[in-house]
Amino acid sequence: MSTTTISPKYQVVIPKEVREKLHLKSGQRMTVVVKGGVVHLIPEKSLHIFRGFLKGMDTKDVREDEDR
């Protein structure tokens, strides 16, 4: 487990081991979510990363014909 400190400008540094594990890059955007008193930093991913991730999926019977 890593720890960090809030700077006087309310900035935090993400520890190197976490940055490397999550492949975070400088300038990458993060979504900040507060839930139950806990701050979650969620890295935003570009849509092009998801291109082809459903490749080969059987789309037969996914929806009823009348729903299309």
Rosetta silent file (secondary structure, phi, psi, omega in degrees, C-alpha in Angstrom):
SEQUENCE: MSTTTISPKYQVVIPKEVREKLHLKSGQRMTVVVKGGVVHLIPEKSLHIFRGFLKGMDTKDVREDEDR
SCORE:     score description
SCORE:     0.000 S_00000001
   1 L     0.000  136.894 -179.804    0.000    0.000    0.000 S_00000001
   2 L  -107.861  155.316  175.516    1.299    3.431   -0.918 S_00000001
   3 L  -127.124  159.224  177.076    0.651    6.767    0.728 S_00000001
   4 L  -144.823  169.150 -177.652    0.849   10.330   -0.520 S_00000001
   5 L  -122.933  142.961  175.890    0.467   13.809    0.960 S_00000001
   6 L   -79.767  127.965 -179.544   -1.783   16.678   -0.096 S_00000001
   7 L   -77.794  169.231  176.716    0.341   19.698   -1.047 S_00000001
   8 L   -59.855  -20.406  176.965   -0.472   23.279    0.019 S_00000001
   9 L   -94.703   14.308  179.879   -2.031   23.661   -3.470 S_00000001
  10 L    62.562   34.923  176.792   -4.262   20.615   -2.798 S_00000001
  11 L  -104.516  151.062  174.988   -2.320   18.449   -5.258 S_00000001
  12 L  -127.836  150.828  176.280   -1.395   14.818   -4.770 S_00000001
  13 L  -104.671  128.159  176.389    1.290   12.720   -6.427 S_00000001
  14 L   -80.333  123.365 -176.628    0.302    9.234   -7.551 S_00000001
  15 L   -56.292  147.605 -175.628    3.124    6.917   -6.408 S_00000001
  16 H   -54.428  -44.016 -177.780    5.367    5.520   -9.151 S_00000001
  17 H   -62.660  -34.010  178.049    4.425    1.883   -8.534 S_00000001
  18 H   -72.274  -44.031  178.437    0.723    2.748   -8.976 S_00000001
  19 H   -58.540  -43.562 -179.515    1.394    4.803  -12.134 S_00000001
  20 H   -68.817  -40.870 -179.052    3.374    1.939  -13.639 S_00000001
  21 H   -63.990  -38.382 -178.234    0.838   -0.720  -12.666 S_00000001
  22 H   -95.448    1.317 -179.899   -2.047    1.246  -14.229 S_00000001
  23 L    56.070   44.084  179.175    0.031    2.555  -17.183 S_00000001
  24 L   -79.329  144.803 -179.403   -0.853    6.166  -16.344 S_00000001
  25 L  -119.420  154.542  176.119    0.668    8.917  -18.474 S_00000001
  26 L   -61.726  134.398 -179.823    1.405   12.558  -17.785 S_00000001
  27 L    86.844   -6.751  179.294   -1.544   14.734  -18.808 S_00000001
  28 L   -66.788  139.335 -179.050   -4.013   11.832  -18.688 S_00000001
  29 L   -83.035  147.320  178.837   -7.433   12.877  -17.411 S_00000001
  30 E  -128.350  141.256  173.064   -8.941   11.335  -14.283 S_00000001
  31 E   -92.990  133.202 -179.042  -12.545   11.277  -13.109 S_00000001
  32 E  -106.151  122.828 -179.455  -12.892   12.062   -9.393 S_00000001
  33 E  -125.053  130.895  175.797  -15.711   10.298   -7.550 S_00000001
  34 E  -110.110  123.513 -178.683  -16.498   10.697   -3.843 S_00000001
  35 E  -145.112  122.654  177.714  -18.539    7.898   -2.346 S_00000001
  36 L    61.662   34.045  179.037  -18.954    7.049    1.315 S_00000001
  37 L    78.128    9.833 -179.643  -16.188    9.449    2.364 S_00000001
  38 E  -115.860  134.882  177.477  -13.683    7.832   -0.027 S_00000001
  39 E   -94.438  125.095  177.386  -12.108    9.620   -3.017 S_00000001
  40 E  -111.066  129.822  173.704  -11.762    7.446   -6.136 S_00000001
  41 E  -105.692  116.801 -175.715   -9.555    8.541   -9.051 S_00000001
  42 E  -113.817  117.191 -179.695  -10.653    6.765  -12.216 S_00000001
  43 E   -65.833  130.982  175.150   -8.434    7.065  -15.308 S_00000001
  44 L   -78.764  140.456  179.489  -10.367    8.112  -18.397 S_00000001
  45 L  -118.985  142.730  178.952   -9.714    5.922  -21.424 S_00000001
  46 L   -70.149  147.917 -179.541  -10.047    6.887  -25.042 S_00000001
  47 H   -64.207  -26.989 -178.617  -12.784    5.137  -27.016 S_00000001
  48 H   -65.585  -19.830  176.740  -10.262    3.863  -29.575 S_00000001
  49 H   -64.521  -31.504 -176.240   -8.897    1.518  -26.884 S_00000001
  50 H   -86.652   -2.680 -178.718  -12.202   -0.380  -26.977 S_00000001
  51 L   -60.099  124.404  176.036  -12.187   -0.837  -30.758 S_00000001
  52 L    82.505    3.523 -176.285  -12.654   -4.502  -31.570 S_00000001
  53 L   -72.863  -14.233  174.564  -13.044   -5.728  -28.000 S_00000001
  54 L  -102.596   11.725 -178.352  -16.359   -7.385  -28.940 S_00000001
  55 L   -56.755  131.122  179.397  -14.891   -8.918  -32.092 S_00000001
  56 L    86.815   -1.067  179.605  -16.265  -12.380  -32.665 S_00000001
  57 L   -69.555  134.926  177.493  -19.214  -11.887  -30.312 S_00000001
  58 L   -76.669  114.121 -178.118  -22.313  -13.776  -31.378 S_00000001
  59 L   -94.069    1.569  178.509  -24.976  -11.110  -31.923 S_00000001
  60 L   -68.419  133.819  178.165  -27.719  -13.582  -32.719 S_00000001
  61 L    65.026   25.438  176.192  -30.610  -13.332  -30.264 S_00000001
  62 L   -73.513  -43.295  176.568  -29.127  -10.292  -28.504 S_00000001
  63 L  -133.141  157.217  174.278  -32.383   -8.358  -28.925 S_00000001
  64 L   -69.279  148.195 -179.123  -35.836   -9.208  -30.122 S_00000001
  65 H   -58.441  -37.165 -178.195  -36.504   -8.198  -33.737 S_00000001
  66 H   -72.078  -17.126  177.509  -39.312   -5.832  -32.681 S_00000001
  67 H   -82.092  -11.394 -176.466  -36.898   -3.984  -30.339 S_00000001
  68 L   -80.383    0.000    0.000  -34.592   -3.040  -33.210 S_00000001
